[in-house]
């Protein structure tokens, strides 16, 4: 039953998948199977305690070992489900190691061949074994990847700064070039709504009150500008 549930083709993330010639083993699904199997062992041990109304030292020693394995399995699953690092390159490298496949940046054709998932002639590379060159923190490519990540973060901050400046300059120019009450009211309303929607879309880590405060502050600036120019 456990194997059938993990290998079910209708499952979104089956344990093993052969899709259009691309084969993949998902280690997260395998970890789910480990946890489920440990739950069965724990349930059997609790059943013995319940049926005999006793907990002999030998049984409790087995329970302690099983619980230790179960907690470690949950801790490992937590590691597999969360972002393993704040550094983008390290995070991507570790996440890719949660799959064993014959395609992608970390193809493991030799592993699948040794396990019997691939025929030996399907692994056509001169050396099918792939050992990563990534050396992590302090390695030969760490400085370059860190510089690339910092450049990406700078561009993100620059785009936000440009957005903030344009969101103030654009409505002010419109209202100064067309100084009518209708233009001021329509421009102010449209830009406040647009900025609020954009902030709600991009500030994904912010809380609701932070987005409300930022939108209200922006609205206050436009209202003051309208009041001083009218």
N, C-alpha and C positions, 0 to 999 in steps of 0.2 A: 504493500500500500504506500509506504513512504517513497519508494523508488518511482512508482507510478505517478504519484503526485508531483514529483520533481521533474519527471521527464514528459509530462503531459504537453502535447504540442499546442493546445489552446492557451497554455500559460504564457503570460507576458514575458517572463524571464525564466525559461526552462533551464535545467542543469546543463544539458548539452543540446546544441542546435546546429543543424546543417542547413543553411539557408543560401540558396543560389551558389553552392560550392564553397561558401565561407563557413568554416567550422569553428565553434566557440564553446568553451567550458566556462561557466559562471561560478566563481568561488563563493560569492555571496549566497547563492542558492544552496551550495554544498554546506555552508555554515549553518543555514536554516535546518538542514537535515541533521547535522550534528546536534543542534540544540533540541530538536524534536526527539531524537533518539535518547538523549540524556533525560528528557522529561519522562519518557517511558520507563527508564531505569529507576528514576526517583519515585514515580507512581507505584512501581512494583515493590520498592523498599517500604514505602508508606503503607502499602497493602499488607505487608508482613507484620508491621507494627500494629496495624489496626486489627488484623485477624487474630493475633496472638496476645494482644493487650500487653505487650512487653517490648523492651528495647535492649536486647543483650549487647554487651560491648562489641562483639564481632560484627553485628549488624550496624551499629552506630559508626564503627570505623569505616565500613563500606559507604554509609551515608555521607560521612565527612569527605571521603575521597570523591564521591560523585558530585557533591555540592561544590567542591573546589573546581572540578572540571566544568561544571555548569556555569559558575560565575565567571571563570576564565573565558568560556565560550561566548557569554554575553558581552564581556569586555572586548573580545576580539570582533564581535559583530558590530559593536558601537564604533570601533575603529574603522571597520569596513564601510559603514554607512555615513560617517562624518567626513568632512574635509580633513585629510591627514596632516596638512601643513599650510601655513600662511604664505609660503613661497609658491608661486604659481607653477614653476618648473618641477619642484619637488612633489607638489600635490598631483600634477598630471602624471608624473612618473609612477607614483605609488598607486594611483587609481588604475592605471593601465595594467599593473601587476595583479589585479583582481580578476583578470580574464586570461584564459589560455586559448589561443586561436592560431589559425594559420594565415591571418592577414592582419594588416595594421602595423603600427610602428614597432611592436614587440611580437612579431610572428614567432610562434614556437612550433614549427612544422615537425621538428625532430622529436619533440615531446609527444605530440599526437601520433607520430609514426611508431614510436616505441610502445605507446599504450594500445596500439591497434586500431586507432580511429582513421588513420591514413595508410594507404598502401605505400610501400617503400619507394615505388617509382613516382609517386605523386610529389615527393620531396626532391625537387630537381636542382636545388641549389648545391654548389660544390661543398659548402659547409653549412648544413641546415641549422646548426646550433647557433643561438644568438645570445651573447652575453652583453648586457648594457654597458655603454661607455660612460654613462652619467655618474659622476663622482660626488655629487651633492655639495654641501657647504664646504667652501674652501678649495674645491676641486678646480681643475683647469678651465672648465667652462662656467664656473659659478659667477665670476665677475661679469662675463658677457651677458648671461641670463639675468643677473641682477640689474645691470644697466638697462637692458631691454624692458624689464618690468617697471623700473623707475621712470623710463621714458613714457611708457604707456600710462602710468599713473599721472605724470605731468600733463599729458595731452588730455586726460580726463578732467583734471582740475582746470586746465585752460579752457576747455569747452564750457565748463560750468561758469567760469568767470565771464566769458563772452556772452553766454546766455543771460547772466545777471545784468551785464551792461546794456545789451540790446533790449532787454525787457523794460528798461527804464528810458533809454534814448529814443526808441521807436515811437512809443505813445506820446512822448513829449514833443517830438518833431511833428507828428501828425496834428496834435492839438494846437501847436504854434502856427503851423502853416494854414490851418483851417480853423480859425478861432471862433467857432460857433458853439452855442450851448449843446446842440444835438450831437455835434462831432465829439465834444468832450465827454458827454455821457456815454455814448456808444463805444468810443475808444476805451474809456476806463473800464466799462463793464466787460468788453470782449477780452482785453488783456488780463484782467484779474482772473476771469474764468480759465483762460488759456494757460496762464502761469500756474494756477492751482492744479489743473489737470496734469501738466508736465511734471510738477513737483511730486504729485501723487504717484506718477508712473516711474520716475527715476529714483526717488528717495525710498527705496524698498526696505532699507534697514531702519528708517525713521519711524517714530510712533505717530499716532494720529494727531496728537496735540502739537507736535513739532511742525507737521505740514500745515495745520491750521494757523499756527503762530506765524510761519513764514508767509503764508498767503495774506493774512491780516496785515502784517507789516508792509508788504508790497502794496496792498490796497490803500493803506494809510498814506504812503508816500504819494501815490497818484492823486488821492483826494486832496492832499495839501497843495500839490501843484495846481490842480484845478481851481482850488479856492484862492490861491494867490494870483492866478492869471485872469480870473473872471472879473 
